[in-house]
């Protein structure tokens, strides 16, 4: 790869704000609806795992998830006192 090809590689442009928006649009156009749904399900699962971890440490969590976490895990332990 020549220096000119390296300098004009689209990866460099994607590191800018406009380039990142263009790249996200391009990915959206190239993925199927099913792939988008799978990505959303994975990101939701990841978010719930993060909130569960915060809950177990006694840290603040998203108030919208309080009923779900309380039903699944019981009352929140005191801050910094995770159960073993």
C-alpha positions in Angstrom: 0.0 0.0 0.0 1.5 3.3 -1.0 1.5 6.4 1.3 -1.2 8.1 -0.8 -3.5 5.0 -0.6 -2.8 4.9 3.2 -3.6 8.6 3.7 -6.8 8.3 1.6 -8.1 5.2 3.3 -11.7 5.6 4.4 -10.8 4.5 7.9 -9.1 7.8 8.5 -12.3 9.7 7.5 -14.4 7.5 9.8 -12.5 8.9 12.7 -14.2 12.3 12.3 -17.7 13.2 13.5 -19.1 13.3 9.9 -17.2 10.2 8.9 -18.6 8.3 11.9 -22.1 9.3 10.9 -21.5 8.2 7.3 -20.0 4.9 8.5 -23.0 4.2 10.7 -25.4 5.0 7.8 -23.4 2.7 5.6 -23.5 -0.1 8.1 -27.3 0.4 8.5 -27.7 0.1 4.7 -25.6 -3.1 4.6 -27.3 -5.0 7.5 -30.5 -6.8 7.3 -33.5 -6.2 9.6 -32.8 -9.5 11.4 -29.2 -8.5 12.0 -30.3 -5.2 13.5 -32.8 -7.0 15.8 -30.0 -9.4 17.0 -27.7 -6.4 17.6 -30.5 -4.7 19.7 -31.1 -7.8 21.7 -27.4 -8.2 22.4 -27.1 -4.6 23.5 -30.2 -4.9 25.8 -28.7 -8.1 27.4 -25.4 -6.3 27.9 -27.1 -3.3 29.5 -29.1 -5.5 31.8 -26.0 -7.3 32.9 -24.2 -4.0 33.6 -27.2 -2.8 35.7 -27.3 -6.1 37.6 -23.6 -5.8 38.4 -24.3 -2.2 39.7 -27.2 -3.5 41.7 -25.1 -6.2 43.4 -22.5 -3.6 44.3 -25.1 -1.4 45.9 -24.6 1.4 43.3 -27.3 3.5 41.8 -29.2 1.9 38.8 -31.6 3.1 36.2 -34.9 3.7 38.1 -36.9 2.1 35.2 -35.2 -1.2 36.0 -35.7 -1.1 39.8 -38.9 -3.3 39.7 -37.2 -5.9 37.4 -34.1 -6.1 39.5 -36.0 -6.2 42.8 -38.2 -9.0 41.5 -35.2 -11.0 40.2 -32.6 -10.3 42.9 -34.5 -9.2 46.0 -33.6 -6.0 47.9 -30.5 -4.1 47.0 -27.5 -4.8 49.3 -25.8 -1.9 51.0 -23.4 0.1 48.9 -20.1 -1.7 48.3 -21.2 -4.9 50.1 -21.8 -7.5 47.4 -23.1 -10.8 48.5 -20.9 -13.9 47.8 
